[in-house]
């Protein structure tokens, strides 16, 4: 029996790569490879694929998941209100519900030219480090902009001025493959207008950040710290050009510096703290971990506005609500991979390894036996990240430090579920500021420690490009 050329070509590519002495030899799927989240993995691949509870979550525990989901999904309101469990929004904020940025628990995107605000993307602010503010830097990782703080809020409650409006414009640059195929990349330029509280510090650093997907956060939190640190190589002792290092960040609950895991620069140590900081920065909601509104001393109306704190000192987001939201965000499941054994996907996997992408996007870990949630313990997971910082070169630089991360450093983004990103989120914009309009553009923006891998990809012909993308879309 003969195969049509369209099916024969990827198969021949698998065997050709397997014949190379230095190429991995993936000629079939690895055992359990499709189950990216181990026993927590869910099998749906539709637009709700990111919004499902861990597959091994019991019926009783799914009740807490559902309640946490309701506080994640439904809008918060201005205080005072009869809806006391959900009041206290603002005075300054970016959105009134977590789900507005993480639509269906997916990926945010830059604002469209016609958008009135930048829901789905926020802008971090800071000024260069000042030695006399060492304690501030230890706790926050940055020195806040004196008037606008560490995050620009483009919305506000009545009587309070929003901090400003955010726009993105782009210029084009072209990258050529060895076979002559050209790809146009877009370089973003951030514009902040209608400043509500006067000019910013002349040395303000800006960093646009789209909302990342929510899947698998509890599993990433459950990776043993020793396993994360085992992949550090700041001095490039193995001479592979990769110098990963962990960010060291402040843990509000422990009151000390620990390894960071979450956020575009690994600036948060735990899911719970990530949530508390998002409540404060994105919606102006207080918690025990973040007890103050995000108003600076210069923002008089903001500081004078009513809040939703209880008369007995309860915060706007109670400890129980924060617990439920953390339970929800820890247990959002990773969807299973698709087509893991097809010749084209296997060919793309070989190319991924041959380019050296797995040097940062480490495929597999085993979660700790004493994970914070029993469902997440002892799972073989395939997140394709090392959770470490890497210098990604000047093309992606925001020139903004964050704890130990410098202006060219970014945490390796997990790749699990990325093939369903467009299905879930309705767009295919990637990287920290959404500049890449598809996965190939995202690959071509890699520089710094990933420059050699990116340059190797530029040698690919059309068939190899299709195979690499087929592999990424299978994740």
C-alpha positions as CSV (number, residue, x, y, z in Angstrom):
1,X,0.0,0.0,0.0
2,X,1.4,3.4,-0.9
3,X,0.9,6.6,1.1
4,X,0.0,10.0,-0.4
5,X,3.0,12.4,-0.4
6,X,1.2,14.7,2.1
7,X,1.4,11.9,4.7
8,X,4.7,10.4,3.6
9,X,6.7,13.5,3.9
10,X,6.3,14.0,7.6
11,X,7.1,10.4,8.2
12,X,10.3,10.6,6.2
13,X,11.2,13.7,8.2
14,X,10.9,11.7,11.4
15,X,13.3,9.0,10.1
16,X,15.7,11.5,8.7
17,X,16.0,13.3,12.0
18,X,16.3,10.0,13.9
19,X,19.2,9.1,11.6
20,X,21.2,12.2,12.7
21,X,23.8,11.3,15.4
22,X,22.9,14.4,17.5
23,X,19.1,14.4,17.1
24,X,16.7,12.9,19.6
25,X,15.0,9.9,18.3
26,X,11.3,10.3,18.9
27,X,9.6,7.8,16.6
28,X,6.6,7.3,18.9
29,X,4.8,9.0,21.7
30,X,6.2,8.6,25.2
31,X,4.1,6.7,27.7
32,X,1.5,9.1,29.3
33,X,2.7,12.0,27.2
34,X,-0.8,13.2,26.3
35,X,-1.6,13.7,30.0
36,X,0.1,17.0,30.6
37,X,-1.3,17.4,34.1
38,X,-1.0,13.7,35.2
39,X,-4.2,12.5,36.8
40,X,-5.5,16.0,36.9
41,X,-5.7,16.3,33.1
42,X,-9.0,16.9,31.4
43,X,-9.9,15.6,28.0
44,X,-11.9,18.5,26.5
45,X,-10.5,20.7,23.8
46,X,-13.3,23.2,23.2
47,X,-13.6,26.8,24.1
48,X,-14.1,25.9,27.8
49,X,-11.0,23.6,27.9
50,X,-9.2,25.9,30.4
51,X,-12.1,26.3,32.8
52,X,-12.5,22.8,34.1
53,X,-11.6,21.4,37.6
54,X,-8.8,18.8,38.0
55,X,-10.1,15.5,36.8
56,X,-9.3,13.8,40.1
57,X,-11.1,16.4,42.2
58,X,-13.9,14.8,44.3
59,X,-17.5,15.8,44.0
60,X,-17.4,17.3,47.5
61,X,-14.3,19.3,46.7
62,X,-15.8,20.5,43.4
63,X,-18.2,22.6,45.5
64,X,-15.4,24.7,46.8
65,X,-14.1,25.0,43.2
66,X,-17.5,26.2,42.0
67,X,-17.8,28.8,44.8
68,X,-14.2,30.0,44.0
69,X,-15.2,30.2,40.4
70,X,-18.1,32.5,41.2
71,X,-15.9,35.0,43.0
72,X,-13.4,34.8,40.1
73,X,-16.1,35.3,37.4
74,X,-18.7,37.7,38.8
75,X,-18.1,41.4,39.1
76,X,-17.3,43.3,42.2
77,X,-19.2,46.6,43.0
78,X,-18.4,49.9,44.6
79,X,-18.7,50.3,48.4
80,X,-20.9,50.9,50.3
81,X,-23.3,48.3,48.9
82,X,-25.9,45.8,50.1
83,X,-23.7,43.2,48.4
84,X,-21.2,43.2,51.2
85,X,-19.4,40.0,50.1
86,X,-18.5,41.7,46.8
87,X,-18.2,45.4,47.5
88,X,-15.1,47.6,47.7
89,X,-14.1,47.9,44.0
90,X,-11.5,50.5,43.4
91,X,-11.1,53.4,44.0
92,X,-8.6,52.8,41.1
93,X,-8.8,49.6,39.1
94,X,-8.3,47.9,35.8
95,X,-11.4,45.7,35.7
96,X,-14.2,44.7,38.0
97,X,-13.8,40.9,37.7
98,X,-10.9,38.5,37.3
99,X,-12.6,36.8,34.4
100,X,-12.6,40.0,32.3
101,X,-8.8,39.8,31.9
102,X,-8.6,36.0,31.9
103,X,-11.6,35.3,29.6
104,X,-12.6,31.7,30.1
105,X,-9.4,31.5,32.2
106,X,-7.3,32.1,29.1
107,X,-4.9,34.6,27.7
108,X,-5.3,38.4,27.6
109,X,-4.3,40.6,24.7
110,X,-3.3,44.2,23.9
111,X,-6.0,46.8,23.5
112,X,-7.5,47.3,20.0
113,X,-7.1,50.8,18.5
114,X,-10.8,51.4,19.2
115,X,-10.8,50.2,22.8
116,X,-11.7,52.6,25.6
117,X,-9.5,50.7,28.1
118,X,-6.9,48.0,28.2
119,X,-8.8,45.1,29.8
120,X,-6.6,42.0,29.3
121,X,-3.4,44.0,29.6
122,X,-1.9,46.1,32.3
123,X,1.2,48.3,32.6
124,X,3.7,47.9,35.4
125,X,5.6,51.1,36.6
126,X,8.7,51.8,38.5
127,X,11.7,54.0,38.7
128,X,15.4,53.0,38.9
129,X,16.5,51.5,42.3
130,X,17.5,53.9,45.0
131,X,20.0,52.7,47.6
132,X,18.1,54.4,50.5
133,X,15.0,52.4,49.6
134,X,16.6,49.0,50.1
135,X,13.7,47.8,52.3
136,X,11.1,48.8,49.7
137,X,13.0,47.0,47.0
138,X,13.3,43.9,49.2
139,X,9.5,43.8,49.7
140,X,8.2,45.0,46.4
141,X,11.1,44.2,44.0
142,X,10.9,47.7,42.5
143,X,10.8,51.3,43.5
144,X,7.3,52.6,42.7
145,X,6.7,55.6,40.6
146,X,6.1,58.3,43.2
147,X,2.6,59.4,42.1
148,X,1.2,56.4,40.2
149,X,2.7,53.4,42.1
150,X,3.7,50.1,40.6
151,X,0.7,49.7,38.2
152,X,-1.3,52.0,36.0
153,X,-5.0,51.8,36.6
154,X,-7.1,53.1,33.7
155,X,-10.5,53.0,35.4
156,X,-11.9,54.5,38.6
157,X,-15.0,54.9,40.7
158,X,-17.1,58.1,40.4
159,X,-15.3,61.1,41.9
160,X,-11.8,59.7,41.4
161,X,-9.8,60.3,38.3
162,X,-8.4,57.3,36.4
163,X,-4.6,57.3,36.2
164,X,-4.4,57.3,32.4
165,X,-5.2,55.6,29.2
166,X,-3.1,53.0,27.4
167,X,-2.6,52.5,23.7
168,X,-0.3,50.3,21.6
169,X,1.1,51.2,18.2
170,X,3.4,49.0,16.1
171,X,6.2,49.3,13.6
172,X,7.0,46.4,11.3
173,X,10.3,44.5,10.8
174,X,10.9,41.5,8.5
175,X,12.7,38.3,9.3
176,X,13.8,35.9,6.5
177,X,14.3,32.2,6.6
178,X,17.1,30.4,4.8
179,X,14.7,29.4,2.0
180,X,13.5,33.0,1.5
181,X,10.3,32.8,3.4
182,X,9.6,36.1,5.1
183,X,7.7,36.8,8.4
184,X,6.7,40.3,9.4
185,X,7.2,41.0,13.1
186,X,5.6,43.9,14.9
187,X,7.5,46.0,17.4
188,X,5.1,47.5,20.0
189,X,5.3,51.1,21.3
190,X,3.4,51.9,24.5
191,X,1.5,55.1,24.7
192,X,0.1,56.5,28.0
193,X,-2.2,59.5,27.6
194,X,-4.7,61.5,29.7
195,X,-2.6,61.2,32.9
196,X,-4.9,62.0,35.8
197,X,-2.3,63.1,38.4
198,X,0.3,65.0,36.5
199,X,3.5,64.1,34.8
200,X,5.4,60.9,35.8
201,X,8.9,60.7,37.0
202,X,11.2,61.3,34.0
203,X,13.0,58.0,34.6
204,X,9.8,55.9,34.8
205,X,10.2,52.3,33.4
206,X,7.1,50.8,31.8
207,X,6.3,47.1,31.1
208,X,3.1,46.1,29.3
209,X,1.9,42.6,30.5
210,X,-1.0,40.6,29.1
211,X,-3.0,38.3,31.4
212,X,-1.5,34.8,31.2
213,X,-3.6,31.6,31.1
214,X,-4.7,30.2,34.5
215,X,-4.3,26.5,33.8
216,X,-2.0,24.3,35.9
217,X,-1.0,26.9,38.4
218,X,-1.4,24.6,41.4
219,X,0.8,22.0,39.7
220,X,3.6,24.5,39.0
221,X,3.4,25.6,42.7
222,X,3.8,21.9,43.7
223,X,7.1,21.4,41.8
224,X,9.7,20.9,44.6
225,X,11.9,23.9,45.0
226,X,15.0,21.7,44.8
227,X,13.9,20.5,41.3
228,X,13.5,24.1,40.2
229,X,16.9,25.1,41.6
230,X,18.6,22.0,40.1
231,X,18.2,23.6,36.7
232,X,19.9,26.9,37.6
233,X,23.2,27.5,35.7
234,X,24.0,31.3,36.0
235,X,27.6,30.7,35.0
236,X,26.8,28.4,32.1
237,X,28.9,25.6,33.5
238,X,27.7,23.1,30.9
239,X,28.5,25.7,28.1
240,X,25.1,25.4,26.3
241,X,24.6,29.1,26.3
242,X,21.7,28.9,28.8
243,X,22.1,30.7,32.1
244,X,18.8,30.1,33.9
245,X,18.4,31.4,37.5
246,X,15.5,31.6,39.9
247,X,14.1,34.9,40.9
248,X,14.2,35.6,44.6
249,X,11.1,37.4,45.8
250,X,9.3,38.5,49.0
251,X,6.8,36.1,50.5
252,X,4.2,38.2,52.4
253,X,3.0,35.3,54.5
254,X,6.4,34.0,55.5
255,X,8.0,37.4,55.8
256,X,11.2,36.4,54.0
257,X,12.7,36.0,50.5
258,X,11.9,32.8,48.6
259,X,12.0,31.4,45.1
260,X,9.5,33.1,42.7
261,X,7.4,31.1,40.2
262,X,4.5,33.2,38.9
263,X,4.2,36.2,36.7
264,X,6.1,37.1,33.5
265,X,9.3,37.7,35.6
266,X,8.5,35.1,38.3
267,X,7.8,37.9,40.7
268,X,5.3,36.0,42.9
269,X,6.1,32.9,45.0
270,X,2.6,31.3,45.5
271,X,-0.8,31.2,43.9
272,X,-2.4,32.7,47.0
273,X,0.0,35.7,46.9
274,X,-0.4,36.1,43.2
275,X,-4.2,36.3,43.7
276,X,-3.9,38.8,46.6
277,X,-1.7,41.1,44.6
278,X,-4.1,40.9,41.6
279,X,-7.0,41.7,43.8
280,X,-5.2,44.8,45.0
281,X,-3.6,46.0,41.8
282,X,-6.2,45.1,39.3
283,X,-9.4,45.8,41.3
284,X,-8.4,47.9,44.3
285,X,-9.5,45.2,46.7
286,X,-7.9,44.7,50.1
287,X,-7.0,41.3,51.7
288,X,-5.1,40.3,54.8
289,X,-2.0,39.9,52.7
290,X,-2.5,43.2,50.9
291,X,-4.4,45.4,53.4
292,X,-4.2,48.7,51.6
293,X,-5.9,50.2,48.6
294,X,-3.5,50.9,45.7
295,X,-3.7,54.7,46.3
296,X,-0.5,56.8,46.7
297,X,-0.1,59.7,49.0
298,X,-0.5,62.1,46.0
299,X,-3.9,60.7,45.1
300,X,-6.1,62.5,47.6
301,X,-9.5,61.6,46.2
302,X,-8.5,58.0,46.0
303,X,-7.4,57.9,49.6
304,X,-10.6,59.6,50.8
305,X,-13.0,57.3,48.9
306,X,-15.1,54.8,50.9
307,X,-14.0,51.2,51.0
308,X,-15.6,47.9,51.7
309,X,-13.6,46.9,54.8
310,X,-15.7,45.6,57.6
311,X,-16.3,47.4,60.9
312,X,-14.4,44.7,62.7
313,X,-11.4,45.0,60.5
314,X,-12.4,42.4,57.9
315,X,-10.9,43.1,54.5
316,X,-12.9,43.6,51.2
317,X,-11.8,40.1,50.2
318,X,-12.3,38.0,53.3
319,X,-9.8,35.3,54.2
320,X,-12.4,32.7,53.2
321,X,-13.1,34.2,49.8
322,X,-9.4,34.4,49.1
323,X,-9.0,30.8,50.2
324,X,-11.8,29.8,47.8
325,X,-10.4,31.7,44.8
326,X,-7.0,30.2,45.5
327,X,-8.6,26.7,45.6
328,X,-10.2,27.5,42.3
329,X,-7.1,28.8,40.6
330,X,-4.9,25.9,42.0
331,X,-7.3,23.3,40.5
332,X,-7.9,24.7,37.0
333,X,-6.9,21.7,34.9
334,X,-4.5,21.4,32.0
335,X,-6.2,19.9,28.9
336,X,-4.8,16.7,27.3
337,X,-2.6,16.9,24.3
338,X,-3.9,16.0,20.9
339,X,-2.2,14.0,18.0
340,X,0.9,13.1,20.1
341,X,1.7,10.1,17.9
342,X,1.2,11.5,14.4
343,X,4.3,11.6,12.2
344,X,4.2,15.4,11.7
345,X,4.0,16.1,15.5
346,X,6.8,13.7,16.2
347,X,8.9,15.3,13.5
348,X,8.2,18.7,15.1
349,X,9.1,17.4,18.5
350,X,12.4,16.2,17.2
351,X,13.0,19.6,15.7
352,X,12.1,21.3,19.0
353,X,14.8,19.2,20.7
354,X,17.3,19.6,17.9
355,X,17.0,23.4,18.2
356,X,17.6,23.1,21.9
357,X,14.2,24.6,23.0
358,X,13.9,22.0,25.8
359,X,16.9,23.7,27.5
360,X,14.5,26.2,28.9
361,X,11.1,24.7,28.1
362,X,11.9,21.6,30.3
363,X,9.2,19.1,29.4
364,X,8.7,17.1,32.6
365,X,8.6,17.3,36.4
366,X,7.1,15.3,39.2
367,X,5.1,17.3,41.8
368,X,5.9,17.0,45.5
369,X,4.2,14.3,47.7
370,X,3.3,17.0,50.2
371,X,1.7,19.5,47.7
372,X,-0.7,22.1,49.1
373,X,-3.6,20.1,47.7
374,X,-3.7,16.3,47.7
375,X,-5.0,16.1,44.1
376,X,-1.8,17.8,42.9
377,X,0.6,15.7,44.8
378,X,2.9,13.1,43.1
379,X,1.8,13.9,39.6
380,X,4.0,13.5,36.5
381,X,3.4,16.7,34.7
382,X,4.6,18.1,31.4
383,X,4.5,21.9,31.6
384,X,7.5,22.8,29.2
385,X,9.0,25.4,31.6
386,X,11.8,25.6,34.1
387,X,10.2,28.5,36.0
388,X,13.6,30.2,35.7
389,X,14.7,33.7,34.4
390,X,16.5,33.9,31.2
391,X,18.0,36.8,29.3
392,X,15.9,37.0,26.1
393,X,17.9,39.7,24.4
394,X,17.2,43.4,23.6
395,X,14.3,42.7,21.3
396,X,12.0,41.6,24.1
397,X,13.5,43.8,26.8
398,X,11.3,46.1,28.9
399,X,14.4,47.6,30.8
400,X,12.5,47.2,34.1
401,X,14.0,45.2,37.0
402,X,11.8,43.1,39.3
403,X,13.6,41.6,42.3
404,X,16.5,39.7,40.7
405,X,15.2,40.0,37.2
406,X,16.8,42.6,35.0
407,X,15.4,44.4,32.0
408,X,16.1,41.6,29.6
409,X,15.0,38.7,31.8
410,X,11.8,36.8,31.5
411,X,10.5,33.6,33.1
412,X,10.2,30.7,30.7
413,X,6.5,30.6,29.9
414,X,4.8,27.2,30.3
415,X,3.8,25.8,26.9
416,X,1.2,23.3,28.1
417,X,-2.3,24.1,26.6
418,X,-0.8,26.6,24.1
419,X,-2.3,24.8,21.2
420,X,-5.8,25.6,22.5
421,X,-5.1,29.2,23.2
422,X,-6.9,30.6,20.1
423,X,-9.9,28.2,20.7
424,X,-10.3,29.4,24.3
425,X,-9.3,33.1,24.1
426,X,-10.4,33.9,20.6
427,X,-7.0,35.2,19.4
428,X,-3.5,34.0,18.8
429,X,-1.4,36.8,20.4
430,X,1.5,35.6,22.4
431,X,4.5,36.8,24.5
432,X,4.4,39.2,27.6
433,X,2.8,42.1,25.7
434,X,0.9,40.2,23.0
435,X,3.1,41.4,20.1
436,X,3.4,38.0,18.4
437,X,0.3,37.3,16.3
438,X,1.0,33.6,16.1
439,X,3.4,30.9,17.4
440,X,5.9,31.3,14.7
441,X,6.3,35.0,15.4
442,X,6.7,34.2,19.1
443,X,9.6,31.9,18.3
444,X,11.2,34.5,16.1
445,X,11.2,37.1,18.8
446,X,13.5,34.9,21.0
447,X,17.0,36.3,21.5
448,X,19.7,36.3,24.1
449,X,20.1,32.9,25.6
450,X,17.6,31.6,23.0
451,X,19.3,33.2,20.0
452,X,21.0,30.0,18.9
453,X,17.7,28.1,18.9
454,X,16.0,30.9,17.0
455,X,18.7,31.0,14.4
456,X,18.5,27.2,14.0
457,X,14.7,27.6,13.4
458,X,15.5,30.1,10.6
459,X,17.2,27.3,8.7
460,X,13.9,25.4,8.5
461,X,12.1,24.9,5.2
462,X,8.3,25.0,4.8
463,X,7.9,21.3,5.8
464,X,10.0,21.7,8.9
465,X,8.2,24.9,10.0
466,X,4.8,23.2,9.6
467,X,6.1,20.2,11.7
468,X,7.4,22.5,14.5
469,X,4.1,24.4,14.6
470,X,2.1,21.1,14.6
471,X,4.1,20.0,17.6
472,X,3.5,23.3,19.5
473,X,-0.2,23.2,18.6
474,X,-0.4,19.6,20.0
475,X,0.6,20.8,23.5
